[in-house]
């Protein structure tokens, strides 16, 4: 169990180092996940080494939504005053995500979707 946690948190730490070292404008945890994904694809890390810990994180993911929920309650006045731009951004990003996902699946599958 400890081996998987060390691998997962090691890639998180590595992502933070890369972001701070290269002064990138993206979160270190995203870079860490990309590096972990590449390590899994190229068999640098075996899926069996991180599978149990990943399942544990996914099963308890609802705990991760508590801080944003508290933030929404805390800043409700600000959110309410900016409701139109927030909802516009949500709607636009939703459609952009759907279109890009469809194009990516089309690209990977080589077929028209």
MARBA-3410 file (N, C-alpha, C, O; in Angstrom, 1 decimal):
113
0.8,-1.2,0.0,0.0,0.0,0.0,0.9,1.3,0.0,0.6,2.2,-0.7 ~ 1.9,1.2,0.8,2.8,2.4,0.8,3.5,2.7,-0.5,3.7,3.9,-0.8 ~ 3.8,1.7,-1.2,4.5,1.9,-2.5,3.6,2.7,-3.4,4.1,3.6,-4.1 ~ 2.3,2.4,-3.5,1.5,3.1,-4.4,1.3,4.5,-4.0,1.3,5.4,-4.9 ~ 1.2,4.8,-2.7,1.0,6.2,-2.2,2.3,6.9,-2.5,2.3,8.1,-2.9
3.5,6.3,-2.3,4.7,7.0,-2.6,4.8,7.3,-4.1,5.3,8.4,-4.4 ~ 4.4,6.4,-4.9,4.4,6.7,-6.4,3.5,7.9,-6.7,3.9,8.8,-7.4 ~ 2.2,7.8,-6.2,1.3,8.9,-6.6,1.7,10.2,-6.0,1.7,11.2,-6.8 ~ 2.1,10.3,-4.8,2.5,11.6,-4.2,3.9,12.0,-4.7,4.2,13.2,-4.8 ~ 4.7,11.0,-5.1,6.0,11.4,-5.8,5.8,12.1,-7.1,6.5,13.1,-7.4
4.8,11.6,-7.9,4.5,12.3,-9.1,3.9,13.7,-8.9,4.1,14.6,-9.7 ~ 3.1,13.8,-7.8,2.5,15.1,-7.5,3.6,16.0,-7.1,3.7,17.2,-7.6 ~ 4.6,15.6,-6.3,5.8,16.4,-6.0,6.6,16.8,-7.2,7.1,17.9,-7.3 ~ 6.8,15.8,-8.1,7.6,16.0,-9.3,6.9,17.1,-10.2,7.6,17.9,-10.8 ~ 5.6,17.0,-10.3,4.8,18.0,-11.0,5.0,19.4,-10.5,5.1,20.3,-11.2
5.0,19.5,-9.1,5.2,20.8,-8.5,6.6,21.3,-8.8,6.7,22.5,-9.0 ~ 7.6,20.4,-8.7,8.9,20.9,-9.0,9.1,21.4,-10.5,9.7,22.4,-10.7 ~ 8.5,20.6,-11.4,8.5,21.0,-12.8,7.9,22.4,-13.0,8.4,23.2,-13.7 ~ 6.7,22.6,-12.4,6.0,23.8,-12.6,6.7,25.0,-12.0,6.8,26.1,-12.6 ~ 7.2,24.8,-10.8,8.0,25.9,-10.2,9.3,26.2,-10.9,9.8,27.3,-11.0
10.0,25.1,-11.3,11.3,25.2,-12.0,11.2,25.9,-13.3,12.0,26.6,-13.7 ~ 10.1,25.6,-14.1,9.9,26.1,-15.4,9.0,27.3,-15.4,8.7,27.9,-16.5 ~ 8.5,27.7,-14.3,7.6,28.8,-14.1,6.4,28.7,-15.1,6.0,29.6,-15.8 ~ 5.7,27.5,-15.1,4.6,27.3,-15.9,3.3,27.8,-15.3,3.2,27.8,-14.1 ~ 2.4,28.2,-16.1,1.1,28.8,-15.6,0.0,27.8,-15.4,-1.2,28.1,-15.3
0.4,26.5,-15.2,-0.6,25.5,-14.9,-0.3,24.8,-13.5,0.8,24.9,-13.1 ~ -1.3,24.2,-12.9,-1.1,23.7,-11.6,-0.1,22.5,-11.6,-0.1,21.7,-12.6 ~ 0.7,22.3,-10.6,1.6,21.3,-10.5,1.0,19.9,-10.4,1.5,18.9,-10.9 ~ -0.2,19.8,-9.8,-0.8,18.5,-9.7,-1.3,18.0,-11.1,-1.3,16.8,-11.3 ~ -1.6,19.0,-12.0,-2.0,18.6,-13.4,-0.8,18.0,-14.1,-0.9,17.0,-14.8
0.3,18.7,-13.9,1.6,18.2,-14.6,2.0,16.8,-14.0,2.4,15.9,-14.7 ~ 1.8,16.7,-12.7,2.1,15.4,-12.0,1.2,14.3,-12.5,1.7,13.2,-12.8 ~ -0.1,14.6,-12.8,-1.0,13.6,-13.3,-0.6,13.2,-14.7,-0.7,12.0,-15.1 ~ -0.2,14.2,-15.5,0.3,13.9,-16.9,1.5,13.0,-16.9,1.6,12.1,-17.6 ~ 2.4,13.4,-16.0,3.7,12.6,-15.9,3.4,11.1,-15.4,3.9,10.2,-15.9
2.4,11.0,-14.5,2.0,9.7,-14.0,1.4,8.9,-15.1,1.6,7.7,-15.3 ~ 0.5,9.6,-15.9,-0.1,8.9,-17.0,0.9,8.4,-18.1,0.8,7.3,-18.6 ~ 1.8,9.3,-18.4,2.9,8.9,-19.3,3.7,7.7,-18.8,4.1,6.8,-19.5 ~ 4.0,7.7,-17.5,4.8,6.6,-16.8,4.0,5.3,-16.9,4.6,4.3,-17.1 ~ 2.7,5.4,-16.8,1.8,4.2,-16.9,1.8,3.7,-18.3,1.8,2.5,-18.6
1.6,4.7,-19.3,1.6,4.3,-20.7,2.8,3.6,-21.1,2.8,2.6,-21.9 ~ 4.0,4.1,-20.7,5.3,3.6,-21.2,5.8,2.5,-20.2,7.0,2.2,-20.3 ~ 5.0,2.0,-19.3,5.4,0.9,-18.4,6.5,1.2,-17.5,7.3,0.3,-17.1 ~ 6.7,2.5,-17.2,7.7,2.9,-16.2,7.2,2.5,-14.8,7.9,2.1,-13.9 ~ 5.8,2.7,-14.6,5.1,2.3,-13.4,4.1,1.3,-13.8,3.4,1.4,-14.8
4.0,0.2,-13.0,3.0,-0.8,-13.3,1.7,-0.4,-12.7,1.6,0.2,-11.6 ~ 0.6,-0.7,-13.4,-0.7,-0.3,-12.9,-1.0,-1.0,-11.6,-1.8,-0.4,-10.8 ~ -0.5,-2.2,-11.4,-0.8,-2.9,-10.1,-0.2,-2.2,-8.9,-0.7,-2.4,-7.8 ~ 0.8,-1.4,-9.1,1.4,-0.7,-8.0,0.6,0.5,-7.5,0.7,0.8,-6.3 ~ -0.3,1.0,-8.3,-1.1,2.2,-7.9,-2.6,1.9,-8.0,-3.4,2.8,-7.6
-3.0,0.7,-8.4,-4.4,0.5,-8.6,-5.3,0.6,-7.3,-6.3,1.2,-7.3 ~ -4.8,0.0,-6.2,-5.6,0.0,-5.0,-5.7,1.4,-4.4,-6.8,1.8,-4.0 ~ -4.6,2.2,-4.4,-4.6,3.5,-3.9,-5.5,4.4,-4.8,-6.2,5.3,-4.3 ~ -5.5,4.2,-6.1,-6.3,5.0,-7.0,-7.8,4.8,-6.8,-8.6,5.7,-6.8 ~ -8.1,3.5,-6.6,-9.5,3.1,-6.3,-9.9,3.8,-4.9,-11.1,4.2,-4.8
-9.1,3.8,-4.0,-9.4,4.4,-2.7,-9.7,5.9,-2.9,-10.6,6.4,-2.3 ~ -8.9,6.6,-3.7,-9.1,8.0,-3.9,-10.4,8.3,-4.6,-11.1,9.2,-4.3 ~ -10.7,7.4,-5.6,-11.9,7.6,-6.4,-13.2,7.3,-5.5,-14.2,8.1,-5.6 ~ -13.1,6.3,-4.7,-14.2,6.0,-3.8,-14.5,7.1,-2.8,-15.6,7.4,-2.4 ~ -13.5,7.9,-2.4,-13.6,8.9,-1.4,-13.5,10.3,-2.0,-13.2,11.3,-1.3
-13.8,10.4,-3.3,-13.7,11.7,-4.0,-14.7,12.7,-3.5,-14.4,13.9,-3.6 ~ -15.8,12.3,-3.0,-16.8,13.3,-2.5,-16.3,14.2,-1.4,-16.7,15.3,-1.3 ~ -15.3,13.7,-0.7,-14.7,14.6,0.4,-14.0,15.8,-0.2,-13.9,16.8,0.4 ~ -13.5,15.6,-1.5,-12.8,16.7,-2.1,-13.7,17.8,-2.5,-13.2,18.9,-2.8 ~ -15.0,17.6,-2.5,-15.9,18.7,-2.9,-16.4,19.5,-1.7,-17.2,20.5,-1.9
-16.0,19.2,-0.5,-16.4,20.0,0.7,-15.8,21.4,0.7,-16.5,22.3,0.9 ~ -14.5,21.6,0.4,-14.0,22.9,0.4,-14.6,23.8,-0.7,-14.9,25.0,-0.4 ~ -14.9,23.4,-1.9,-15.6,24.2,-2.9,-17.0,24.6,-2.4,-17.5,25.7,-2.6 ~ -17.6,23.6,-1.8,-19.0,23.9,-1.2,-19.0,24.9,-0.2,-19.9,25.8,-0.2 ~ -18.0,24.9,0.7,-17.9,25.9,1.7,-17.6,27.3,1.1,-18.1,28.3,1.5
-16.8,27.3,0.1,-16.4,28.5,-0.6,-17.7,29.1,-1.3,-17.8,30.3,-1.3 ~ -18.5,28.3,-1.9,-19.7,28.8,-2.5,-20.6,29.4,-1.4,-21.2,30.5,-1.7 ~ -20.8,28.8,-0.3,-21.6,29.4,0.8,-21.0,30.7,1.3,-21.7,31.7,1.5 ~ -19.7,30.7,1.5,-19.0,31.9,2.0,-19.1,33.1,1.1,-19.2,34.2,1.5 ~ -19.0,32.8,-0.2,-18.9,33.9,-1.2,-20.2,34.0,-2.0,-20.2,34.4,-3.2
-21.3,33.6,-1.4,-22.6,33.5,-2.2,-23.0,34.9,-2.7,-23.5,35.0,-3.8 ~ -22.8,36.0,-1.9,-23.1,37.3,-2.4,-22.3,37.7,-3.7,-22.9,38.2,-4.6 ~ -21.1,37.4,-3.7,-20.2,37.7,-4.9,-20.7,36.8,-6.1,-20.8,37.3,-7.2 ~ -20.9,35.6,-5.8,-21.4,34.7,-6.9,-22.7,35.2,-7.5,-22.9,35.2,-8.7 ~ -23.6,35.6,-6.6,-24.9,36.0,-7.0,-24.8,37.3,-7.9,-25.5,37.5,-8.8
-23.9,38.2,-7.5,-23.7,39.4,-8.2,-23.1,39.2,-9.6,-23.2,40.0,-10.5 ~ -22.4,38.1,-9.7,-21.7,37.8,-11.0,-22.3,36.5,-11.7,-21.6,35.8,-12.4 ~ -23.6,36.3,-11.4,-24.2,35.1,-11.9,-24.2,35.0,-13.5,-24.0,33.9,-14.0 ~ -24.5,36.1,-14.2,-24.6,36.0,-15.6,-23.2,35.7,-16.2,-23.2,34.7,-17.1 ~ -22.1,36.3,-15.9,-20.8,35.9,-16.5,-20.5,34.5,-16.1,-19.9,33.7,-16.9
-20.8,34.1,-14.9,-20.4,32.7,-14.4,-21.2,31.7,-15.3,-20.6,30.7,-15.8 ~ -22.5,31.9,-15.4,-23.3,30.9,-16.2,-22.9,30.9,-17.7,-22.9,29.9,-18.3 ~ -22.6,32.1,-18.2,-22.2,32.2,-19.6,-20.9,31.4,-19.8,-20.8,30.7,-20.8 ~ -20.0,31.6,-18.9,-18.7,30.8,-19.0,-18.9,29.3,-18.9,-18.3,28.6,-19.6 ~ -19.8,28.9,-18.0,-20.1,27.5,-17.8,-20.8,26.9,-19.1,-20.4,25.8,-19.5
-21.7,27.7,-19.7,-22.3,27.2,-20.9,-21.4,27.1,-22.1,-21.3,26.1,-22.8 ~ -20.6,28.1,-22.3,-19.6,28.1,-23.3,-18.6,27.0,-23.1,-18.2,26.3,-24.1 ~ -18.0,26.9,-21.9,-17.0,25.9,-21.7,-17.6,24.5,-21.8,-16.9,23.5,-22.3 ~ -18.9,24.3,-21.5,-19.6,23.0,-21.7,-19.6,22.6,-23.2,-19.2,21.5,-23.5 ~ -20.0,23.5,-24.0,-20.1,23.2,-25.5,-18.7,23.1,-26.1,-18.5,22.2,-27.0
-17.7,23.9,-25.6,-16.4,23.7,-26.2,-15.8,22.4,-25.8,-15.2,21.7,-26.6 ~ -16.1,21.9,-24.5,-15.6,20.6,-24.1,-16.3,19.5,-24.9,-15.6,18.5,-25.3 ~ -17.6,19.6,-25.1,-18.3,18.6,-25.9,-17.7,18.5,-27.3,-17.4,17.4,-27.9 ~ -17.5,19.6,-28.0,-17.0,19.7,-29.3,-15.5,19.1,-29.4,-15.2,18.3,-30.3 ~ -14.7,19.6,-28.5,-13.3,19.1,-28.5,-13.2,17.6,-28.2,-12.4,16.9,-28.8
-14.0,17.1,-27.3,-14.0,15.7,-27.0,-14.5,14.9,-28.2,-13.9,13.9,-28.5 ~ -15.5,15.3,-28.9,-15.9,14.7,-30.1,-14.9,14.7,-31.2,-14.6,13.6,-31.8 ~ -14.2,15.8,-31.4,-13.1,15.9,-32.4,-11.9,15.0,-32.0,-11.3,14.3,-32.8 ~ -11.6,14.9,-30.7,-10.5,14.0,-30.2,-10.9,12.6,-30.4,-10.0,11.8,-30.9 ~ -12.1,12.2,-30.1,-12.5,10.8,-30.3,-12.5,10.5,-31.8,-12.1,9.4,-32.2
-12.9,11.4,-32.7,-12.9,11.3,-34.1,-11.4,11.1,-34.6,-11.2,10.2,-35.4 ~ -10.5,11.9,-34.0,-9.1,11.8,-34.4,-8.5,10.4,-34.0,-7.8,9.8,-34.8 ~ -8.8,10.0,-32.8,-8.3,8.7,-32.3,-8.9,7.5,-33.0,-8.2,6.5,-33.3 ~ -10.2,7.6,-33.3,-10.9,6.5,-34.0,-10.7,6.5,-35.5,-10.9,5.4,-36.1 ~ -10.3,7.6,-36.1,-10.2,7.7,-37.5,-11.5,7.6,-38.2,-11.5,7.4,-39.5
-12.6,7.8,-37.5,-13.9,7.7,-38.1,-14.6,9.1,-37.9,-14.2,9.9,-37.1 ~ -15.7,9.3,-38.7,-16.5,10.5,-38.5,-17.5,10.2,-37.4,-18.1,9.1,-37.4 ~ -17.6,11.1,-36.5,-18.6,11.0,-35.4,-19.8,11.8,-35.7,-20.7,11.8,-34.9
END
